[in-house]
Amino acid sequence: MAEAKPKTSPKAIKFLFGGLAGMGATVFVQPLDLVKNRMQLSGQGTKAREYKTSFHALVSILKNEGVGGIYTGLSAGLLRQATYTTTRLGIYTILFEKMTGADGRPPNFFLKALIGMTAGATGAFVGTPAEVALIRMTADGRLPADQRRGYSNVFNALARITREEGLTTLWRGCIPTMARAVVVNAAQLASYSQSKQALLDSGYFGDDILCHFCASMISGLVTTAASMPVDIVKTRIQNMRMIDGKPEYKNGLEVLVRVVGKEGFFSLWKGFTPYYARLGPHTVLTFIFLEQMNRLYKTHVLDR
């Protein structure tokens, strides 16, 4: 008698859990996102910086805006995860299954990379409105009271942006947002496998959790360095205002030229520390939450 196939969660549940896991992780890393965004906007157009370091930014925010201040924009961060992560997981799963051979052979490395980049870019496009709201909400506290946008939550931000600036403004900066997703996916995949192989070849590591952790940290470093110039373009474009009816920046290239010209070449990596510090914990926490939800679903639904 043939063995019964083990029960698995429906696709919708997998996507739901993926989004919820990302949202759970965001609750813990939101302060790092806030500090990163403030650092990227610090000293805009000049060589003088509002914040000397990321730690100085964190202390200033706590002093001027209180403990609640470091969680400004949390609702937008949660909506970004709900839209971006769920779409990315859904697209990735569907494409992965389509590219899997009839004999069950999974796609090769390059196809996997292509699937990852496509899924990342699509997810980024869907998540751009939440991203615009997040950038603006986290940037608000650094402005004088009379210049603040004062969004009360992400839905208030989306409604006001649509009403005051038009629907298309919700997708402002979607090209650099999608470009960042492609760079992150490509850099993560390539650097992780290379780092892992180099560590194994050194003879000091076995194929165990320590090796995976070290490879992840190296991969995170490469990914952060590669994606930050695109990220600062995205942040500046999404936060820009109209001056005399004209946008502050015409396009992403102008942002790069002006940042390098007025603030110095290394200003492209402003906020490197919180961006890197956020990457690891967010990934680890996402997987922890995902495993726990899958375990509970199996125990209370599938095995009943």
Salt bridges, closest charged atoms under 4 A:
ASP33 OD2 - ARG80 NH2 2.81
ASP33 OD1 - ARG278 NE 3.34
GLU50 OE2 - ARG142 NH2 2.97
GLU65 OE2 - ARG38 NH1 2.98
GLU97 OE1 - LYS11 NZ 3.04
ASP103 OD2 - ARG105 NH2 3.79
GLU131 OE2 - ARG80 NH1 2.91
GLU131 OE1 - ARG180 NH2 3.38
GLU131 OE2 - LYS234 NZ 3.04
GLU164 OE2 - ARG160 NE 2.88
GLU165 OE2 - ARG136 NH1 2.74
GLU165 OE1 - ARG172 NH1 3.91
ASP207 OD1 - LYS196 NZ 3.69
ASP207 OD1 - HIS212 NE2 2.78
ASP231 OD2 - LYS36 NZ 2.78
ASP231 OD1 - ARG180 NH1 2.56
GLU254 OE2 - ARG258 NH1 2.81
GLU263 OE1 - ARG236 NH2 2.95
GLU263 OE1 - LYS270 NZ 2.62
ASP303 OD2 - LYS298 NZ 3.03
